[in-house]
Amino acid sequence: MNSAQYPVEGTGLGLRRTLLGPLAEANPSQIDFMEIAPENWIGVGGTLGKQLRHFTERYPFVSHGLSLSIGSPSPLDMDFLAKLKGFLKDHNIRTYTEHLSYCSDTGHLYDLLPIPFTEEAVKYVAERIRIVQDTLEQRIAMENVSYYAAPGQEMAEIDFINAVLEEADCDLLLDVNNIYVNSINHRYDAEAYLKALPAERVVYMHVAGHYQEAEDLIVDTHGADIIDPVWQLLDKTYEHLGAVPTLLERDFNIPPLAELLQEIDTISSMQEKWSRRNAQQSVQG
């Protein structure tokens, strides 16, 4: 893998407002980059705005959007994109990512809904991604999302996401937990799915915890510790892709910072293991 394709390196943490104080006080050395949702910060001034600036001046940042609604039947929100463009530039944010889903139709639906896996949807979504990239004057990355139903499905999930990435010529934010969640809920081979994704389009990765609703139903909550099968899939991902920059997501039931840093340390250790192995293989080769 070519490290030049990555906007950041190492291990990251999603910056949440409840973490502003603990992170500023602890200044943990094991966090290499941070991620924010632009919608939560655009136009925010005062004390919170200063606190955000404190971090964006000290860490490399990426952004993960919530409301672009790339698959929505409603027109793209061009006013939002104009504000987003200024925000990304103002805080020197290195890349913008979004969910390959939709969350609005003449109003926000407050959930990430699945785009139908159809050829028509591929063309529709890809055109909207190209418009966003042209407007922002930069490439963006779409995230493979968790979903719980597949209305109007005409093609496999993996074929749909690969077709969108190719048609739009955009990048991929690879969410390892979402692969695991979907593999259980929709009964497919997580590792086979992983290996079918275009490695050259991956810009960084997400890993998170989830909620086990039933033996065959997992809900992607980002509200729990990462479980062993997801750690194992992350390890397989590094084996396949190399030590891709990886961000820990935690949105709910946020524990003390020390507990989050333990998971950060686990990610870093896995990255170091595969970096060493790949270096040794390069020397031997």
MARPANU-482793 format. One line per 8 residues: number of its first residue (from 0); their letters; for each residue z, x, y of N, C-alpha, C. Coordinates in steps of 0.001 Angstrom, whole numbers, plus 524288, in hexadecimal, padded with zeros to 5 digits. Atoms other than C-alpha are relative to their C-alpha. Example, Ala and Ser with C-alpha at 12.3 -4.5 7.8 and 13.67 -1.06 7.14 Angstrom:
<sites>
0) AS) 80000,8037A,7FB5A,81E78,8300C,7EE6C,80000,80384,804B0; 7FFC4,7FCCC,7FB5A,81BE4,83566,7FBDC,802DA,7FCFE,80442
</sites>
This chain:
<sites>
0) MNSAQYPV) 80000,8034A,7FB4D,80000,80000,80000,80000,8036A,804E1; 80064,7FD2E,7FB10,7FD0A,8046D,80DBC,80434,7FE03,803B7; 7FBA7,801AC,7FCAC,80964,80428,81612,7FE2C,7FE76,80571; 80201,80154,7FAD4,800D9,802E3,82232,7FF19,7FA1E,8008E; 800E7,805A3,7FFA7,7FEB7,7F48C,81EB6,804EF,7FD0D,8017A; 7FB16,802AF,7FEFC,80D0C,7F17E,82104,801B6,800B7,805AB; 7FE47,7FF91,7FA8C,8120A,7EE64,82EBD,8057C,8024C,8008E; 7FAA8,7FDF4,80010,81FDF,7F292,82B03,800BF,802E8,7FAE1
8) EGTGLGLR) 7FEE5,7FD5E,804F2,8265D,7FA4B,82030,805B3,7FF1F,7FE85; 7FA9A,80056,801C8,83297,7F9CF,817EE,801C9,7FA7D,7FEDE; 7FD5F,804E9,80142,83BD3,7EE49,81721,801A6,7FD36,804F7; 7FED7,802F9,7FB4A,83DAF,7E368,820F6,803AA,7FB70,7FF0A; 7FC85,80482,80029,8468B,7D7FD,82428,7FE33,7FC0D,8040C; 8012D,8041C,7FC44,8439B,7CAF1,82A7B,8046B,7FF81,803F1; 7FC04,8004B,7FBE6,84AB5,7CA7A,83791,8013D,7FA4D,8012C; 7FE2B,80540,7FED1,852A4,7BDED,838D8,8042B,80064,80441
16) RTLLGPLA) 7FC6E,7FFB9,7FB83,85AF7,7BA7D,844A6,80597,8012D,7FE55; 7FAAE,7FEF2,801D2,86771,7BAC5,83C9A,800DA,805C2,7FEA9; 7FF93,7FA75,80155,86471,7C8FC,83970,7FFB2,8038E,804C7; 800B6,7FCC2,7FB5D,86259,7CD98,84772,804C9,80376,80107; 7FB3F,7FD08,7FEF3,87086,7D1AE,84981,80135,803F9,7FBCD; 7FED5,7FC43,80427,8732E,7D7CA,83C27,7FC1E,8047E,7FFB5; 803E0,7FBD3,8004D,8665E,7DF5C,83C5D,8007F,803CD,8048D; 7FF62,7FCA1,7FB70,8687C,7E484,84A2A,804CA,80379,7FF6B
24) EANPSQID) 7FB2C,7FD08,800A1,87631,7E8CC,846AE,7FF8D,80417,7FBB6; 80042,7FC74,8047C,87321,7EEEB,8397C,7FB8E,803F4,80071; 8049B,7FCA1,7FF7D,865B3,7F49D,83CCB,7FEAC,802A3,7FAD0; 800BB,7FDC6,80543,862BF,7F668,82E3C,7FB0F,80347,7FF8D; 8045D,7FC4F,8004F,85A0A,801EC,82B31,7FC07,7FE83,7FBD6; 8039A,8012A,80448,853F6,7FBFB,81EF8,7FBFA,7FBD1,80153; 803EF,803D6,7FE5C,84C66,7F194,82685,7FBBF,802DA,80310; 8045C,7FD32,7FD91,83F02,7F708,829F2,7FCD6,7FCA4,803C2
32) FMEIAPEN) 802D8,8037F,7FC75,838F4,7EB02,83055,8026B,7FA98,7FFB4; 7FDFF,80555,7FFCB,83BF7,7DCED,833F8,7FB8E,7FC25,800CE; 803D5,80433,7FF81,834E5,7CFF0,83415,80283,7FB5F,802CD; 7FE2F,804BA,7FD56,83624,7C409,83CD2,7FBD5,7FBC3,7FFB9; 8038D,8046A,7FF5A,83031,7B689,83DDE,7FF07,7FF57,805D4; 80101,80040,7FA58,82974,7B65C,84B4A,801C7,7FAE9,80279; 7FEA0,80517,7FDCC,82C00,7A7D3,84D22,805BE,7FFB2,8019D; 7FA68,8000E,7FECE,83A98,7AA87,84D52,80162,8034A,804C5
40) WIGVGGTL) 7FEC5,7FC47,7FBD8,8395A,7B476,85857,7FC6F,7FFA8,804BE; 80391,80062,7FB88,82DAD,7B170,8610A,802A5,7FCE3,80462; 7FDB1,80292,7FB7F,832CD,7AE09,86E7E,805E0,80062,8005D; 7FA4F,7FF7A,7FFE9,840DD,7B195,86B40,80187,8047C,8039E; 7FE26,7FBFB,7FC63,8479A,7B8F6,8763B,805DE,80093,7FFC5; 7FA57,7FF8C,7FFBE,8556B,7BBB3,87A7B,80231,803E7,7FC1E; 7FD51,7FC70,80392,85EFC,7C221,87123,7FD04,800AF,7FAEC; 802E1,7FF9D,804EC,8572A,7BED8,864FC,7FAFE,8032D,8009F
48) GKQLRHFT) 804B8,7FD00,7FEFE,84AC5,7C43A,86AF7,8011F,805D4,80066; 7FE79,7FA7A,7FF9A,851BD,7D0F0,86E3E,80170,8023C,7FAAC; 7FE96,7FE2B,8053A,85729,7D1C1,86087,7FB25,80106,7FCB1; 804DC,7FF19,802E2,84999,7D036,85AC4,7FD69,80504,801CF; 80265,7FB4A,7FDDD,8446B,7DAB9,863DA,802CA,804E5,7FE10; 7FCFA,7FB95,80217,84F60,7E3BE,85F48,7FDBE,801BF,7FAC0; 801F0,7FEA8,80537,849CF,7E2FC,8517D,7FA41,80181,8000C; 80595,7FEC3,8000C,83B40,7E2F6,85482,7FED5,80542,80289
56) ERYPFVSH) 800A0,7FAC8,7FDC9,83D12,7EF72,85C55,801E2,8044B,7FC53; 7FDAA,7FC28,8038B,843F5,7F615,850EF,7FDB3,7FFF9,7FA84; 80227,8007E,80542,83D11,7F150,844AC,7FA46,7FE63,8003B; 80527,80261,800A3,82F1C,7EEFC,84078,800B3,7FA46,7FE71; 7FF90,80590,8011E,82CF5,7E039,83FE4,7FAE8,7FDCC,7FDE9; 8044A,8035A,801AC,82421,7D6F0,83890,801B3,7FA66,80113; 7FE9B,80572,7FEE8,82391,7C83C,83A8C,7FDCF,7FC74,7FBC9; 80184,803C2,80407,822CF,7BCD3,83125,80073,7FA89,80256
64) GLSLSIGS) 80013,804EE,7FD36,81EB4,7B009,83753,80183,7FB50,7FCB3; 7FE27,804C7,80284,82364,7A24D,8343A,7FC9B,7FB39,80119; 80276,804DA,7FE41,81A8F,798C3,83B54,7FA23,8006D,8011B; 805A4,7FF9B,7FF2C,80C80,79DB9,83B86,7FD28,7FB93,7FD2E; 8021B,8046B,802FD,80990,7935E,83126,7FA2D,800B1,7FF03; 8057A,7FE69,80084,7FD01,799EF,82CFC,7FCC8,7FC0B,7FCE6; 802E7,803D4,80309,7F962,78F18,82375,80024,7FA81,8022D; 7FF5C,80537,7FDBE,7FC4E,783AC,82C82,7FAC1,7FD7F,80155
72) PSPLDMDF) 804B9,802AF,7FE29,7F1F8,7794C,82F2A,7FFA9,7FFBE,805F0; 7FFF6,80011,7FA43,7F5EE,77A09,83D88,7FDC6,80519,80223; 8020E,7FB33,7FDA4,7EF97,783E9,846D1,80435,8042F,8007C; 7FC63,7FBB1,7FF10,7F5CA,79147,84839,80273,7FF77,80566; 7FD28,8003B,7FB09,7FFF7,79227,85300,7FEBB,804EC,80329; 801D1,7FB6D,7FD16,7F8EF,79B45,85C5B,803EB,801AA,80426; 7FBEA,7FE8E,7FC3F,803EA,79AAF,86672,80423,80363,7FD5A; 7FC42,7FCD3,802F2,80D46,79FC0,85C20,7FDCA,80565,7FEE8
80) LAKLKGFL) 8025A,7FAEF,80136,803CC,7AA82,85855,7FFEC,8038B,804D1; 7FFE8,7FCEA,7FB31,802F1,7AEF3,86686,80574,8023E,800F5; 7FAA1,7FE1D,7FF62,811C2,7AFDF,86759,80152,8040B,7FBDC; 7FF01,7FC5B,80448,8124B,7B692,85A28,7FD92,80552,8011E; 802B9,7FB17,7FEE3,80869,7C0CA,85E56,80319,80348,803E5; 7FCDF,7FD39,7FC29,810AA,7C45C,86A22,8051E,801F8,7FDB9; 7FB03,7FE8A,80267,81D36,7C499,86228,7FF54,804BE,7FC6C; 800EE,7FBA3,8038F,81791,7CDB3,857CC,7FF29,80513,80307
88) KDHNIRTY) 80103,7FB62,7FCCF,812CA,7D701,86240,804E3,801C8,802E0; 7FB58,7FEBF,7FCE9,81F3E,7D656,86A4F,80411,802E6,7FCC9; 7FC08,7FD89,8034D,827AE,7DA52,85EC8,7FDB3,80400,7FC35; 80287,7FBFC,8032B,81DEB,7E3AF,85892,80088,7FECA,7FA2D; 7FF86,801AC,80570,81E0E,7DBDE,84BED,7FB0A,8018C,7FD0E; 80445,7FD37,8028E,81594,7E294,841ED,7FC3D,7FC9E,7FCE7; 80398,80392,802A0,80FFE,7D723,83A77,80232,7FA83,80035; 7FE84,80585,80001,8102E,7C84F,83A11,7FE61,7FDA8,7FAD0
96) TEHLSYCS) 8010F,80272,80502,81119,7C0CE,82D68,80165,7FA3C,8004D; 7FEDF,80597,80039,8115F,7B270,829F0,7FF8B,7FE0F,7FA61; 80022,80268,80524,8126C,7A93B,81E5C,7FAA1,7FD96,7FEFB; 804DC,8028B,80183,8063B,7A4F0,8171F,80155,7FA6A,7FE5B; 7FE3C,8055D,800D4,80A58,796C6,81899,7FF0E,7FD02,80510; 80023,802B7,7FAFB,80B96,78C6E,8232E,80518,7FD13,800CF; 7FAF7,8026F,7FEB9,816ED,78605,82A31,7FF7D,7FC1E,8047D; 800AA,803A3,7FBA7,810FA,77CC8,83433,7FB1F,7FCB4,7FF4D
104) DTGHLYDL) 80487,80376,7FF89,807A9,77171,8365C,80137,7FC41,80478; 7FEB5,8029E,7FB09,8088E,76C99,84477,805D3,8003C,80136; 7FA6A,7FF3C,7FF30,816DC,7707C,84377,80211,80356,7FB97; 7FDE7,7FC89,803FF,81F6A,779F8,83BF0,8029E,7FCED,7FBA8; 7FE03,802AB,8049B,8230B,775EF,82E32,804DE,802AB,7FDD5; 7FB36,7FD31,80158,82E1B,77FF1,82CC8,80054,80161,7FA32; 8002B,7FDFF,8054D,829C4,78473,81F75,7FACA,802C6,7FF54; 804D1,7FD2E,8011B,81F88,78D9A,819E3,7FD4B,7FD3D,7FB80
112) LPIPFTEE) 802B2,80333,803D4,815C1,7850F,812B2,7FB46,802E4,7FDCC; 80447,7FD19,8027F,80B87,789DF,80903,7FAA3,7FE37,801D1; 8057A,80114,7FED8,7FD51,78ABC,80CDB,7FD44,7FED6,7FACF; 802CA,8010F,804E5,7F490,78481,80274,7FCCA,804BF,7FE47; 802DA,7FB7E,80218,7EEC8,78F05,7F9B9,7FA63,7FE59,7FEDF; 80577,801A6,8007B,7E085,78B90,7FC45,7FC7C,803BB,80304; 803CE,7FCC5,7FD32,7D431,79292,800C4,7FF8E,7FE49,805B0; 80042,801F8,7FAA5,7D3BA,789CD,80CBB,80491,8020F,8033B
120) AVKYVAER) 7FB63,7FE12,7FD3A,7E193,78DCC,81068,7FF97,805DC,80105; 800C5,7FA5E,7FF35,7DE1C,79C38,80E95,7FCF0,800EF,80502; 80360,7FF35,7FB6F,7D350,79B49,818B0,802C0,7FE39,80509; 7FD4A,80218,7FB70,7DB85,79305,821FE,80446,803B6,801D8; 7FB9B,7FC94,7FEA7,7E76A,79BE3,82198,7FE0B,80553,801D6; 80210,7FAD7,7FE8E,7DF7F,7A877,82236,7FDD7,7FFFA,8058B; 80215,80060,7FAB0,7D88F,7A3E9,82E8F,8046B,7FFEC,803FD; 7FB8C,80033,7FC6B,7E5A0,7A0DC,834F5,802B8,80551,80054
128) IRIVQDTL) 7FDAD,7FABF,7FFDF,7EAFC,7AE35,8311E,7FCAC,8039A,8036C; 8036D,7FCB9,7FCC7,7DF19,7B4BD,8373A,800BA,7FEC8,805CC; 7FF16,8017A,7FA8A,7E170,7AD14,843CE,80519,8026B,801F4; 7FAFA,7FDB7,7FE80,7EFA1,7B193,84417,7FF75,805DC,800C0; 800AE,7FA52,7FF86,7EBB0,7BFB9,841C0,7FCE3,80157,804EB; 80317,7FF03,7FB47,7E17C,7BF18,84C81,80343,7FF0D,804EB; 7FCC8,8014C,7FB72,7EB33,7B8CB,855DB,80429,8041F,800EF; 7FBDE,7FC0B,7FF81,7F60F,7C292,85322,7FDCD,80583,80081
136) EQRIAMEN) 8029E,7FAE3,7FFF2,7EC23,7CDC3,85276,802A7,803CB,7FC4E; 7FDBB,7FCB2,8040B,7F275,7D2EC,8460C,7FFA9,7FD2B,7FAC3; 7FFC6,8024E,80534,7F282,7D0CC,83776,80556,7FD76,7FF2B; 7FB0C,80260,80173,7FCDB,7C7C9,83216,80060,7FFF4,7FA0F; 7FF30,80048,805A6,802AE,7C65D,82480,80218,7FAA3,7FE95; 7FE20,804FB,801F9,804A5,7B9D7,81CD7,8037F,800FC,7FB44; 7FC3E,7FF6C,80448,80FF5,7B82C,8135C,7FEE2,7FC20,7FB9E; 80016,80386,80482,80EF5,7B2B2,805AA,8050C,7FCCB,8000E
144) VSYYAAPG) 7FB72,80353,7FF25,81819,7A710,80685,801CD,7FD65,7FAF0; 7FE13,80349,8043F,820B6,79F82,7FD34,7FE32,7FA69,80104; 801AC,80574,7FF83,81C3E,79194,7FA8E,801DC,7FD0D,7FB2D; 7FD9A,80327,80420,820F9,78669,7F227,7FC61,7FBBD,7FDF7; 8041A,80387,801C7,814B8,77E1C,7F0A3,7FAD3,80246,801CB; 80532,7FDFB,7FEB0,8062C,780FE,7F102,7FC2F,7FB74,8006A; 8036C,80498,7FF68,7FF2E,774E4,7F644,7FA42,8018C,8007F; 805A3,7FF15,7FF90,7F078,77493,7F478,7FE32,80530,7FDDB
152) QEMAEIDF) 8013D,7FAB7,801E2,7F05E,78165,7ECF0,7FADA,80020,7FD05; 804FC,7FF2A,802A5,7E2CC,785F4,7E8F4,7FF66,80593,7FE0C; 80044,7FA84,80192,7E575,7947E,7E709,8058A,80216,7FF5B; 7FAE0,7FDB1,800DE,7F0A3,79D2C,7E2BD,80229,80233,8051C; 7FD7D,7FDE5,7FB4D,7FA77,7A1A9,7ECEB,7FE13,8057C,80138; 80198,7FA8E,7FF16,7F6BD,7AFF6,7EB19,7FA5C,80044,801F5; 8056E,8000A,7FE32,7E84B,7ACDA,7ECD7,7FFA7,7FE09,8059D; 7FFF7,8021B,7FAAB,7EB3B,7A504,7F916,801AE,80423,803F0
160) INAVLEEA) 7FE19,7FC38,7FC26,7F336,7AF80,7FFE8,7FC4C,80499,80075; 803B5,7FBAB,7FFB8,7E997,7BA3C,7FC45,7FB16,7FE77,80306; 804AB,801D1,7FD36,7DE43,7B215,8015D,80106,7FFAB,805DA; 7FEAA,80057,7FA74,7E53E,7AF8E,80E49,8002B,8056F,80275; 7FF88,7FAB3,7FDE9,7E875,7BDF5,81035,7FAA2,80282,800B8; 80541,7FDC2,7FFC4,7DA61,7C1CC,80D5D,7FCBB,7FD63,8043D; 80336,802F1,7FC42,7D3F1,7B711,81578,801BB,8010C,8059D; 7FDF7,7FF2E,7FAB4,7DCD7,7B940,82139,8001F,805BB,8017C
168) DCDLLLDV) 7FF3A,7FA5D,7FF3C,7DD77,7C814,81F9C,80523,800FE,802E5; 7FACF,7FF29,7FDCF,7EC05,7C80D,8225E,8035E,802D8,7FC00; 7FC76,7FD12,80365,7F7BC,7CEE9,81C61,803B2,7FC5A,7FD1E; 7FC6E,802F2,80354,80246,7CAB4,812CB,80592,801DA,800C6; 7FA63,7FF14,80052,810EF,7C9D3,8145D,8019D,7FE1D,7FA9A; 7FEE4,80141,80573,8152C,7CA4B,80636,805C6,7FEA9,7FF47; 7FAA6,801B3,800F0,8215D,7C25B,8032D,800FD,80001,7FA1E; 7FEFC,7FF5A,80594,82697,7C6B1,7F5EF,80325,7FB67,7FDDB
176) NNIYVNSI) 7FCE1,8046C,801D0,830A8,7BBD9,7F4F8,7FCA9,7FB1D,7FF63; 8035C,8049D,80070,82634,7B193,7F779,7FCAA,80026,7FB13; 802DB,7FF96,804EF,81E49,7B6CD,7EC1E,80379,7FE4C,7FB7B; 7FC68,80166,8043A,82A2B,7B59E,7E356,8011A,7FA1D,7FFFE; 7FEDC,80596,7FF90,82DA9,7A7F3,7E852,7FB6F,7FCBF,7FDF4; 8048D,80303,801A7,81FD4,7A2EB,7E666,7FED6,800BD,7FA32; 80113,7FF04,8058F,81EA3,7A94A,7D904,8037B,7FCA4,7FC84; 7FC80,8036C,802F3,82A5E,7A176,7D450,7FE73,7FA52,800C7
184) NHRYDAEA) 80121,80581,7FED3,826F5,794B8,7DB26,7FAB5,7FE3D,7FDEC; 8054A,80179,80198,81892,79516,7D761,7FE42,802B9,7FAFA; 800BF,7FDDC,80546,819C1,79CB5,7CAA1,7FB4B,803AD,7FF9C; 803FE,7FBF7,800B0,8112F,7A885,7CCA3,8027E,80561,7FFB1; 7FE2D,7FAA5,800C2,81268,7B724,7CA31,8005D,802B3,8054D; 7FF2B,7FDB3,7FAD0,81865,7BD52,7D65F,7FD60,80552,80083; 8023E,7FAB8,7FFAA,813EB,7CB1A,7D333,7FA08,7FFCC,80028; 805B4,8008D,7FFDF,805F0,7C6C9,7D087,7FE2E,7FE37,80563
192) YLKALPAE) 80135,801CA,7FAB7,805CC,7BF98,7DD8C,80045,80497,803D4; 7FF3C,7FB81,7FC94,80B09,7CBAA,7E46C,7FB63,803BF,7FFAD; 80422,7FC26,800BD,8009F,7D47E,7DEAF,7FAA3,7FDFA,801A9; 804FB,80236,7FE53,7F5CC,7CB18,7E29A,7FF68,7FFCD,805EA; 80043,7FFF8,7FA49,7F92F,7CC15,7F11B,7FD66,80501,801F3; 802AC,7FB59,7FDEE,7F15A,7D598,7F9A6,803D2,803E1,80277; 7FC1E,7FC32,7FE38,7FA36,7E172,7FB1E,7FEAD,8023E,80558; 8019C,7FD84,7FB1B,7F244,7E6BB,8067D,8011B,7FC9F,804C7
200) RVVYMHVA) 7FEE4,8037E,7FBA0,7F5C7,7DAEA,80EDE,805DA,7FF66,80112; 7FA5E,800A7,7FF5C,804A0,7DBC5,80D41,801F0,8035E,80485; 7FDEC,7FD0B,7FB95,80B76,7DFB0,819F1,805DB,8010F,7FF8E; 7FA97,7FF1D,8018D,8199B,7DE05,815B4,801A4,7FB85,7FC78; 7FE51,803E0,803CC,821CE,7D5C7,80C82,8052A,7FD7F,80198; 7FB07,802C9,7FF91,82CCF,7CBCE,80C75,80297,7FFBD,7FAA8; 7FD04,80129,804B4,83792,7CA8D,80273,804CA,7FCEA,801BE; 7FBCB,80386,7FE61,8422E,7C022,8029F,80280,7FD6F,7FB47
208) GHYQEAED) 7FD79,80321,803FC,84B54,7B76E,7FAFF,7FE1A,7FA63,80035; 801BF,8056F,80049,84951,7A943,7F718,80441,7FCB8,7FD60; 7FC41,80396,80261,8503B,79D50,7F179,7FDAC,7FDBD,7FB02; 801BC,80217,8050A,84F26,79941,7E338,8019D,7FA44,7FFA9; 7FEFD,8059D,80037,84E00,78A6C,7E392,8007E,7FE1D,7FA5C; 7FFFC,8014F,80590,84B1B,7893E,7D504,7FD8F,8048E,7FD10; 8021F,7FBAC,80318,84679,791D2,7C9DE,7FA4F,8011C,80151; 8058F,7FF64,7FED6,83860,78F66,7CDB9,7FEB1,7FEBE,805AB
216) LIVDTHGA) 800EF,8010F,7FA72,83A12,78D4A,7DC72,8035C,8038D,80360; 7FD67,7FC6D,7FC6A,83D75,797B7,7E675,7FE56,7FEA1,8058C; 8011F,8011D,7FA82,83E67,7953E,7F516,800A0,804FF,80326; 80008,7FB39,7FCD4,83B01,7A054,7FE5F,80335,7FF0F,804F7; 7FC71,80121,7FBAA,8469E,7A040,807C4,80137,804A7,8037B; 7FE40,7FB52,7FD33,848ED,7AE62,80C12,805D9,7FF9E,80137; 7FA7F,800F7,7FEED,85729,7AA6B,80AEC,803B0,8020A,7FBDD; 7FCB8,7FDF0,80432,85C48,7B237,7FF64,7FE89,805A2,7FEE6
224) DIIDPVWQ) 8012F,7FAAB,80199,85CDB,7BFB9,7F982,7FB1F,80012,7FC90; 80491,7FF4C,8035A,850B8,7C4DF,7F2AC,801D0,80060,7FA52; 7FE6D,7FFF3,8057E,85177,7C297,7E3F9,7FCF2,8041B,7FCF1; 80248,7FBBE,80319,84E0C,7CC33,7D935,7FA28,7FF5E,7FEE9; 805A2,8006A,800FE,840AC,7C685,7D599,7FC9D,80133,804CD; 802F7,7FEBC,7FB43,83C4A,7C7C8,7E3C6,80034,805DD,80107; 7FFB5,7FA47,7FF9A,8415B,7D5C2,7E454,7FC21,80287,7FC38; 8038F,7FDCD,803E4,83997,7D86A,7D7EF,7FA55,7FF62,801A8
232) LLDKTYEH) 80554,800CB,7FE27,82D55,7D283,7DDD0,7FED2,80397,8049F; 800C3,7FC4C,7FBAE,82F43,7DAB6,7EA22,7FEEC,80570,7FDD7; 800DF,7FAE7,80275,83026,7E6BD,7E173,7FA6A,8006A,7FDDD; 8055D,8001C,801F9,82360,7E2D6,7DADF,7FC0D,80051,8047B; 80371,7FFE1,7FB71,81D64,7E0F0,7E84E,7FF6E,80590,80205; 80043,7FA8A,7FE4F,820EB,7EECA,7EC5D,7FCEB,8034D,7FC18; 802F6,7FD25,803F6,81B85,7F3C5,7DF85,7FA26,7FF33,800C5; 80583,80154,7FF55,80EBB,7ECE0,7E26B,7FDCC,801D2,80539
240) LGAVPTLL) 80205,7FF11,7FABD,80D96,7EEFB,7F12A,801FF,80504,80289; 7FD5F,7FBBB,7FD4A,81666,7FA77,7F449,80465,7FDCC,8035B; 7FB56,8017F,7FCFC,82210,7FA2A,7FD8A,7FE7C,7FD51,80520; 801A2,80312,7FB72,81CE0,7EFBA,806C8,804D3,7FEAE,80351; 7FB9F,801A9,7FCB0,825B2,7ECFE,812A1,801D3,7FA83,7FE78; 7FDDA,804E1,80210,82EC6,7E1E8,80EB5,80475,7FE14,80361; 7FC16,8025D,7FC9F,83709,7D884,816A9,8035B,7FC18,7FCFC; 7FC4D,803B3,80236,8432D,7D145,81238,80073,7FB46,80393
248) ERDFNIPP) 7FF67,804E2,7FD19,84326,7C306,8168C,80523,7FD5B,7FE7B; 7FB50,8032D,800F4,84FE5,7BBA0,81808,800B0,7FC55,804A5; 7FFFF,803CC,7FBBC,84FC9,7AF1E,8200E,804CA,7FC7D,8000F; 7FB8C,80387,8005F,85B7F,7A73E,81B3D,80450,8029D,7FCCE; 7FB8B,7FDB1,802CF,8690F,7AA15,815CD,80011,805EC,800B4; 8006C,7FA63,7FEF4,867FE,7B74A,81C65,8054F,80294,7FF2F; 7FB0F,7FD6C,8012B,87294,7C03B,816DB,80138,8043D,80406; 7FEEC,7FB89,7FC91,87959,7CB81,81DE1,7FBAF,8041A,7FF9A
256) LAELLQEI) 80434,7FC26,7FFC7,86FFD,7D638,821F6,8005D,803E8,7FB86; 7FF5E,7FC28,80431,875B1,7DF80,817D8,7FD76,7FE2C,7FAEE; 80264,8020B,804C1,87104,7D68C,80CEB,7FA08,8001A,8005D; 805A7,7FFA7,7FF47,8634E,7D5CA,8128A,7FE27,805A3,7FF5F; 80186,7FA79,8005C,86306,7E491,81382,80004,801F6,7FA5F; 80026,7FE93,80584,86601,7E587,80500,7FAAF,7FEB3,7FD9F; 80535,80161,801ED,8595A,7DE4C,80228,7FBD5,80376,8027D; 8038E,7FC4E,7FD70,85258,7E6BD,80C2D,7FFFA,80533,7FD15
264) DTISSMQE) 7FF92,7FB0A,802D7,85761,7F2C0,804E9,7FD4B,7FFB7,7FAB4; 802A9,800A3,80504,8525B,7ED4C,7F802,7FA16,8005F,800AC; 8059D,7FFA7,7FEDF,844CD,7EB77,7FDDE,7FE70,805AE,800FA; 8013A,7FA93,7FEB0,84507,7F943,80363,80002,8037C,7FB2C; 7FFAE,7FCD7,804C5,84921,7FF0A,7F657,7FB3C,7FF29,7FC8C; 804A7,8011F,8031C,83DFA,7F83A,7EF69,7FB24,80275,8026D; 80473,7FD91,7FD5B,83442,7FCE4,7F9A3,7FFF4,805E2,7FF14; 7FF9B,7FA58,800C1,8392A,80AD9,7F85E,7FE7A,80181,7FA6E
272) KWSRRNAQ) 8014F,7FEE6,8057B,837FD,80A49,7E98E,7FA18,80025,7FF3C; 805A3,8003B,800CB,829BC,80643,7EA0D,7FD0F,803E0,80361; 80265,7FBE9,7FCCF,8268E,80F8F,7F520,80026,80536,7FD27; 7FF84,7FB23,802FC,82BA6,81AD2,7ECD5,7FC40,8000B,7FB64; 8036A,8003D,80490,82436,81652,7E0D2,7FA49,8008C,8018A; 80573,7FFA4,7FE40,8178F,814AB,7E852,7FEC1,80576,801DD; 800D7,7FA9B,7FE43,81941,8221D,7EE87,7FF58,803A4,7FB56; 8006A,7FCC6,804AB,81B6F,82838,7E128,7FAD1,7FF3E,7FD3D
280) QSVQG) 804FB,80110,80273,80F7F,8217A,7DBAC,7FB71,80266,802F8; 8041B,7FDA1,7FCC1,80753,8265E,7E715,7FFA8,805D8,7FEF8; 7FFDB,7FA55,8010F,80BA9,83460,7E486,7FDB8,80120,7FA9E; 801F5,7FF34,8054E,808F0,83314,7D5FE,7FA3D,7FEF4,7FF8C; 8058A,80161,80029,7FBD3,82CDC,7D8A6,7FCA2,80417,80285
</sites>
